[in-house]
């Protein structure tokens, strides 16, 4: 394909979909890879035209190999299969993942690879592709927090008896097109980054290189803010992404607005919890006006600094009536929330600076009572086997002040290195 045609196609492919509620969807909650991977493989097997997959981690264990097999088989029968993995999340298995697809028609790209020592010195490398997306023929999509790795395989702690608590959704209907557009955009951005020299040469030869460049940049920015709801037919759902341009706060904003409207309950499960001032204020105010606010956080710790950051906020939140539970049967990886009886979200975004300010994330927000009821049942099952934190140590003394200051300093230094300024 001529370079000019390739560039034009990339322009069309790099646009991120605008977040808006649409009706006519079927959204199914899937718990863990044991539910997700068979459904994903079945959708890939049924695909006739295109499959797009974007993920932070693609491993090479048995569960991941089954997904890779499905992708290779689809590509062999003529389906256009594109896969993009994050260069940091998949760094430990990247060579083996390349081998999984070697000799096949699967087009694999790596988002911000770290294959050279000097790549680690680039500040942009702190902004990672953290989405977990798969879409087939614009008719079925998968969104959530589940990487392509067995739930009983932890990269830092080895094999575990119990699977991680994690969720995804399968979407059929109009929203699947948005999922495919986003996954395609992530692949195209990785491809564009790798092939940037050729794109620059094409722009330089263009009759209007400045206009061409500005058009490309506008396409890379994606859409603006979440509009008001329009379609009222079931199931209403919105696909919300967080990028580093025009949708920087889209996921955080959707959370905060829902919490501010809450009247009965707010249940939130997330492994990495260190929200900013606005988010914490929304939780405190909801609890003060009588809303039952419950947080499900990790009790089986994978990263000590993340647990320390969350626990530094326990006393503050409990002092305003927020209840905190720690999930101990296994590692917690779910990023889900439920507000009242008809608002729920499932996705990849944690409630911490990395997810809310740096990483590329994707969530589905569902406005449907039946879906909310299903998620509520999963929440109650998880709360039942968790330990409620009662009377977290007050952090008003010098030790507490030092702990909070240390966590805040580390977070702010990380954000500054990544190029984020202002108060979090």
N, C-alpha and C positions, 0 to 999 in steps of 0.2 A: 504494500500500500504506500502511495506517495506520502512524503512527510507532511505536506499540507493537509491531506485528507485525514491522516492520523491525528494531527493537532485539532482539527475541527471536531473529530469524534471525541477526543479527550475533553474538549470544552463542554460538549453536551453531557459527558459522563461524570464530570466532577461537581455538578450541582447537587447540593444537599436538599432534601425535600422540606418544604415549609410545614411546620407542625400545626395541624388543625384536626378537630374532631370530625370524624366521618362515621356514618351509620352503615348498617348492612354487613357487619363483620361477624365472624365466629371466632371467638378467642378462647382457647383452652389452656388451662394451667397445667404445666408439666413439672413434676418434682424430681430433680436430679437427672443425671445422665442416663440412668436406667430407663427413664421415661422419654427423655429427649432424643437420645441417639437412634433408637428404633424408628421413632416418628420421622426424624430427619432423613434417615436412610431410605425410608419408604417414599418420602417426597422426592428425594433425589432420583430414586429408581423410576418414578412416574414422570419425571421431567422430560419434556420433548424438545425444548429449545435452549434454555439457559439455567445455569446454577451459579449463584454468587455466594461466597462464604467469607466472612471476615471474623477474625478471632484474635484475642490476645495471646493465648497459649494453644498451640497445636502440638500434642505430644506424639509419641510413637508406641504407646502401650497398646494392649489388645483392643480396648474400646476405641481409641483413636484410629487404629489400623482398620477397623470395620468401617468407620466413616470414610477413610481414605480409599478403601476398596470401592465403596459406593460411588465416590467421585470419579475414580479411574474408569469404572465400568460405564458410567454415564458419558464420560468424554469419549470412550472408545466407540460408542454407538452414534456419535455425532453431536451430542449436546455440548454447547459452549460452556465449559466449566472454568470459573475463575476463583482463585483462593488468595486471600491476603492475610498474612500473619504479622504480628508485631515483632520487631527486631529484638526487643528486650525480653518480652514475655516468653518467646519461643527460642531464646538464645541457646539454652542448654541442649535442645533437641533439633536445632535448625538443620544441621547436616543430615541427620537421619530422616527428617521430614522431606528434605529435598530428594533423598533417596527413595522415599515412598512414592513420589510422583515422577521420578526419573523415567524417561522413555514413554511417558503417557502424554495425552493431549491436554492435561490439566495445566492451566497457565497460573503459575505460582509467583506472587510478588511478596516482598518483605517491606513492611512499613518502617522507615527509619532504621536501617540495618546498622549493626555495631560490629561490622566485620573488619574494621581498621581501628588502630589504637586512637587516632586523632578524632574519630567520630564521637568518642566519649567526651571530648572537650567542647562539643557544640551545645550551647544552652537549649536549643530546640529539641535535643534528644530527651529532655525530661518530659516532653509532651508526647504521651504514648497513645497508640490505638488500643483502647480498652473495651471496645464494643464486642459483642458476641452476636453475630447476625448470620442468617442463612435464608436465601430466598430462591424459589424455583418458579420460573415462568410467570412471574408477577401474580401468581395465584395463591401461593402459600409461603408464609414467612415464619421465621423463628427468631425470637428476641429474648435475651435474658442475661443471667450472670454466669452461665455454665460454659467453661472452656472445653476444648476438645481434648479431654483427658479423663481417665477413670476417676470417679468420685472418691474412690478408696486409695488413690495414689496422690500423695502430697509431695511436691518437689523438694520441700525442705525437711520433712519429717518422715518420709518413707511411707510404707503401706500402713493402712489403718483398717480396723475391723468394721467400723461403722462409716457409711458414706457421708461426705459433706452435706450439710443442709443447704440446698440451692434450688433455684426455680428458673423456669423459662416459660414462655407462652408460644403456642402455635396459633398463627393468625391466618384466617382465610377470609377473603373479601377485599374491598378497596384498599385497606391499609397495607396489604401485602406488597402492593406496588411501591409504596414509600419505603418499605424495608429493603426491597430490591434496589431502589434508586440509591439508598444510603450505602449499601454494601458495594454496589458498583462504583460509587464515588470514592470509597476508601481504596479499592483496588486501583482505580485510575490515578489517584493522588500518589500512591506508591510507585506506580509505573511512570508517572510524569516526573517524579523526583529522580528516578533512576535514569530516565532518558532526557533530562533537562537540557543537556548541551544541544541535542538536535532541535528541541523546541525553540531554544534561543536563536539558533541559526535560521529557523523558519521565520520567526518574528522579525529578525534583522533583514531578511530578504523581502518581507512584505512591503507593499506600497504604503501602508499606514501602520508602521510597527508600533507606535505609541498606542493607537486605538486598539490594535490587536492585543497588545499586552493588557490594557485596561479591561477589555472584554473578558479575557481569561481570568484576571483577578476577580472580577465581579462574579464569574461563575464559581470560583473557588470559595467565595464567601458564603454562599447558601442563603437561606431565607432569614427573615427577621424574627418577629415575636409570635407567640401563640395567639391566634385570633380568638374572638368569641365563638362559642359553640353555635352551630347552625343546624345540621341534620339531627333530628330527634329520633330517628328509627334505631332499633336495637341491631347489633350491639354497638354502641358508640365508643370509639377508641381513637386515641391520638398517638402518633409516633413522634417522640420528642428526642432530639439529639442535642449534645453539647459539643460545640466546636470552639476554635480559638479565634473566631472572627465575629460574625453577626449573631451567633446563638450561644454566646459564652455563658449566660446565666439561665438558659431556657429550662433545664431540668430543676435547678434549685428554685426558680421562680414558680414552677408548677407545684412543687412540694409546699412552699411557703403559702401560696394562695389557698391551697386546699386546707392546710392546717388552720389558717386564719378563719376559714368558713366553717370549721368543724363545730358540731354541736353535741355529739355523743361520745365519739371515741377517735383516738389516733393510735394506731399500732404500727410500729416501724421496726423492721429487722434489717440489720446491716453489720458487717464485720468491722468496718473501719469508720469510726464515728468521732469526728472533731469538727462540728459545724461552726460557721461564723456567727457573728453577733445577731444578724437578722433572723437566721434560722433558729437559734437558741431562744430569742425573744418570742418568736411565734409559738414555740413549744411551751414556754413558761406562761404566756398569756392564755393559751388554750387550757392548760391545767388550772389556772386561777379562775377561769369562768366556769369550771365544773366539768370540763371534758376529761374523760378518762384517757390519759396519755401513758402508753407503755412502750418501752424500748426493749428490744431483744438484741443483745450484743454478745460478743464472743466470750465464753468462759474458758474454753480450751484455746489457749493463746498460740497463734502462729508467729506473730511479730511483736516482740515485747514493747517496742516504742509505740506501736499503734494502740496496744492495750493501755499503756501509761497515759497516752493522750486522752483516750476516752474516759478513763477513771479520774482524770484531773477535773472532769466536769460533773461527776456524779453528785457531789454535795450541792452544787449550785442548782442542778435540775431537781433533785429530790426536795430541796428546800421550798420549791414552788409547786410540789405535788406530783411531779413526774415519777412514775414507777419504772424501775430498771431491773431487767432480768438478764442473767448470763446463761447462755446455752452451753451445756457441758457434755452431752453425749458424744459429740463429734465436732469437727471444725465447722464453724458457721461461715458460709459464703453467700448467703441469700441477700439480695438487695430489693426488698419488697416493702410496701406500705399499704395501709388500709385506713381510710377516713370515712367515718359514719357508715352508711349502708350502701353507698353507690359510687365510691371513688377508690380506685386501687391502682397501684403501679408496680410493674415488674421490669427489671432491667439490669444494666451493668454498673450503674453509678453508685458509688459509696457516698457517704455524707462526710467528706473530708476535703481538705484543700486540693489533693491530687485529682479527685474526680470532679469537684465542683469548679475548679479553676484551670486545670491543666489538661487532663486526658480527654480524648475523644470518647464520648459515652453515648448510649442509646437506651431509652426506656419506652415502654408502652404504658399509657394511662388509659384505664378502662372505666367508663361510666355505665355500670350495669349491676343490678342488684344480685342476680344469680352468680355472676363471677365474684362479686364481693363476698357473698356467702361462702363460696368454695374456699376463697383465700382465708376468710375468717376461721374456717374449720382447721386449716393448716396452722394458722397462728395459735389457736387454742391448744392443738396437739403439741406444738413446740414449747409454749409457755408451761404446759403441764410437766414437762421433763426438764425444765430449767430451774435455776435457783434465783429467787428474788434477792436483790441486794437491799438489805434493810439497814438504815443508819450508816451510810457511807461516812468514813472519817471526815470530819470538818477540816477544811483546808484554809482556815483563817490565820493560823500561826505562820511562823517563818518558814517551816518545812513545806507547808502547803503553798505558800507564796512562791517559794523557790521552785517547787515542782511545776506549778502553772507557768511561771516565767520561763523555765527551761524548755517546756513543750512549745510555748508560744514562740520563743526565740528560734528553735529548730525549724518550726513551720515557716516562720517569716524568712529565715535565711534561704530555705529551699525555694520558696516562692520568688525571692529576689534573684536567685541564680537563674531561675526559669524565666525571668523577665516580667514577673507580676508585681505591680506596685500598688500602693494604697492599703487601707486597713481591711483585714479579713474578719 
